[in-house]
Amino acid sequence: MSTTLPAVHRAPALPERVTIYEVGPRDGLQNEKAIVPVHVKAEFIARLEAAGLPVVEATSFVHPRWVPQLADAEELLTIVDHRGTMPVLVPNERGLDRALEAGVRHVAIFGSATETFAQRNLNRSWDEQFAMFEPTVKRALAEGADVRAYVSMCFGDPWEGAVDLQRVVDSGRRLLDLGCYQLSLGDTIGVGTAGHVTALLDAFNAAGVPDDLLAVHFHDTYGQALANAHAALEHGITTYDASAGGLGGCPYAKSATGNLATEDLVWMLRGLGVETGVDLDALVATSVWMAGELGRPSPSAVVRALGSSVEPGGD
């Protein structure tokens, strides 16, 4: 496959390079009803790494009862080479124990900006979640692991509606204060718009949190993910969560549809002259292959546009 690339028109104020934090194997697959075989997951990860994704979040050590799709986390990590930058999600100390036993040294925790989602997702109040995370982060750091934090429902909550900017900032600050190296701001149900993104990032800056501690995690429920990513780029954000082929959703928020597609993000960044290090041909081929494994077409616009000449089982 030979990709037709967009013409490059670079705005000097944009970052020269960004990091794509690939969440397809974890966030992308966690909501799939049919269990994806572990060898398929392992090949998915290997293909993503071969396409140049610098960070690939492999799995989650949540209890198998809550996310059956990821019950094979230990087995998966015996197959893939996770000595590089291959984080896993851990919900609590037990999840951390499992991750450390598997040799993982990059972990992530996931909090909520709202009371209702904290109760539904973590079985804790908004305030109690931070007490739950504190020993997990402390132990991880003591064991030489680094810890990333996600905060969900930053732009809206399906039960509570609009979320106050200051509430999001307070949530994020408390997670960073535990010792997390980066905070990923999640538009879990995809209701954010570009102006909202700018306002939230400004609020974090005003609270003393610089852009280099922040990442963004957009869902494309209302078709706003790319516009929101562009707003974050103009603000100076240099880490973007994305999922190959636009796979994903949240098992605890049914209105959360697919993540920002990695291919769509790479296409936009190429046109803006922002480097990612990602081989778009290889990435599209990977998503075409995974779509074949899942038995349905990819929701990514770029995969649909470029993937017609790729055989689902091809390289």
N, C-alpha and C positions, 0 to 999 in steps of 0.2 A: 504494500500500500504506500502510495506517495501522497502526502497531505498537501492540499492547497492552503497556504498560510495567509493570515490576514496581513494587509499592508501595515507597516509600523509607523505610528505617529506618536512620538514620545513627548509627554509633558515634563519639563525639567523638574518640577516640584515633586514628582512621584518618586517613591523609593526605587533604587536601581534593581533591587533583588528582593524577593519575598520567599518565605518558607511555606510550603504546603504540608499541612499536618493531615495525612491521609487516614480517614476513619472508616473506610469501607468495610474492612474485615470485622470490625466490632459494631459500630453504630449502623453501618450499612446492612449488615446481615441479622442483627439481633431481633428484628421484628418479623423475619421470615417464618411463616407457619410451618413449612416443610423443612425438616432438619437437613442442612447442607452437610455432606460427608466431610470428615476432617481432612481427608487428602485433597479435596477441592479447596477448602479454606487455605491449606498450606500452599497449594499452587497459586491461588489468588495472591497471597502475600508475596510469594517469590516473583510473580509477574510484576506486581506493583513496584517492588524494589528494583527489578531489572529495568523498569521504565524510568527510573531516576527519582522516585519519591523519596525524600530524605528521611521522613518519619512515617512509619506505618503502625498505627495502633492495632495490635493483633487480636485482642480478646478482652474478656472481662471475667473477674473472679467473683461475680455475684453468685448467690445460691442458685443451683440449677432449677429449683422450683419456680423461681421468679423469671428467669430467662433461659428456658430449656435449650435454645439454639446454641448457647455458649457453655453448655455443660461439659464440653470436651476441652476446656481450656488447658488443663495439664497435658493431655495427650497432644494437643496442637503444638505446645511449646517443646515437646520432645522431638518434633519433626522439623520445625523451622529453626533457623539460626537467629536467635534473639539477642546475640551479644552486641549488636549495633543499637541503633535508636528504634526500638520496637516496644513502646509502652503498652501497659495493660491497665484496665480500670479496676480499682478495688473499692468496695463500698464501706469497708470497716476493717478492724484489726484481723478478723478471721480471713478476709479476702487477702489482706497483706501477707499473712502467714503463708498462704498458698502461693502467692506470687514470689515471695522470697525463697521458699522451698524449691521453686522452679528455676531459681537463678536470675529472676528479673531484677533490673536495677533502674527501671523507669516506670513510675506508676502515676495514676491520675485518680483524683477523688471527684465526686460530683455532688454539688450542693444545689440549693434552690433559693431563688429570690423571693418566693412566696410561701405563705403558711400552708395553703392547701396542697401544693405540689410536694412540699417537704413531708407532709403527713402521708400522702399517697405513695410517694416514691421511696421514702426513707423510714416511714413509720416513726418520725420524730417531728417535734414542732420546729418552726423556723429557728428559734434560739437553741434548742437542744441539738440540732445537727452539728453545730460548731464544737460542742463538747464531745460529740461522738468522733469527729474528725481529728481532734487534737492529739490523742495518743497514737492514732494511725500515722499522722504526718511525723510526729516526733520520733517514733520507732523507725519509720522508713529512712528518715534523714540520718539517724544513728547507725543504720545498717549500710549507709553509703549510697542509698537510692535518692533520686530526685523526684519531686512531686509536683505535678501539674494540677490545677483546680479548674473544674467546669462549674459555671453557675447557670442554671436553667431558668427559663421564664423571664428573661431580661426585658422583653419587649411586650409581653402580654401573657395572660394566663387564662385557659379556657373556663376556669371556675370563678376567678376573681376579676377578670377583665384587665383593664389597663394597670400597669405596674409603675409605681412612682420611681422616678430616676434615682432619688436619694436612697430608696430601699435597695435598689440594685447595687449602688455604690457601697452602701453599708455591708451588704452581703459579700461583695467582692473584696473589700478591704479586710474583712474578718478572715477570709480564706487566705489571702496573701500574708496576713500577719501571723498565720500559723507556720509559715516558712515555705509556702509554695513558690516556685520560681516563675510561674506564669498563670494568668487567669484567662480562661476562654469564656467569652460572653455569648450565651446561647439564645438564639431566637427560636425556641423550641417548637412553637406552632406557626412560625413563618409570617407573623403579622407586622413585623417591623418595616419601616420605610427609610429612605436615605436620610431624610432630615432627622428622624428619630435616632438613627445610628450616630450621626454627628453630635446631636445633643447629649447622648449618653456618654460618648467618648470625651466630650468637653467636660461633663460632670466628673468623670474619673480624673481627668487632668486637674481640675479645680480642687479635687480632694487630695492631690499630691501623688496620684498614680500615673506614671508616664506611659506613653504609648508602647514602649519596649517591654513592658510587663503584661501587655494585653494581646489577646488573640480574639478572633471572631468566628462564630459558628452559626451559619445561616441555613434555614430551611426554605424551600421554594414553594410553599403552600399557595401563595398568591402571586407567584412569578416575580418576586422582588429580590431574590437572593443575589443576583449579579449586580443590580443597582446598589444594593446595600454594601456589597464587597467593594464596589468602586468608591462609595462614600468613605468607607474605612481606609481605603488606599490613599485617597486625597488627604485624609487626616494624618496619615503616617504609620498606620498599622502594617506590620510586616510578617505576621503569621496568620494563616487562613486555614481553618478546618474545612475539609471537603471530602466527598465520598465518590469514588470511581463509579461512573455510570449513573450518578444521582440516586444510588440506593439508600434506603434508610427510613427511619421514623423512630418514634419513642413508644415503647410498649405501654407506658403509663399515661400517655396523652394521645388519644386516638385522632385528634386533629393535626398531629404532627406528621406531615408527609415527607417526601424525600429530601435529603440533604442537598446543598449546593453541589452540583456535579463537578468533579475535578476537571473533566475535559472542558466544560464550559468556562470555568475559571481560567484554565491555562490559555484557552483561545483568546479571551479578553486581555489577559496579561501580555500575551505575545503581541497583540495589536498596539498595546500601550508601551511596548519596548521594555517591559519589566521581566527580568530573568527569573526562571524557576528551576532550571536544570532538568525539567521533565521532557521526556521523549513522547510527544503527543501521538505519533503513530503507534508506538508500543502500548500506550495507555488506552487508546481507542480499541486496539485489538484485544486487550485484556478485558475491557467491558463488553465487547461483543461475545467473547468466549464465556464470560460469566452470565450474560443474558441467556446464552444457550443452556448453561447448566441450570439456571432458574426457570427456564421455559417461558420467558416473556421478553419483549423488547425493552431496551434501556430507555428510561425517561430523559436521558441527556440529549439535548438538541444537537450538540456536536457529534455525539456517537451516532445519532440517526443520520446526520448529514454525511459523515465520513465513513461510517461503518458498513455501508451496503456492499462494498467490494471485499469485505473480510469474511472468511469462512468462520463460523462460530468456534470450531475446534482448532483454528489456525494459530500461527505464532504472531 
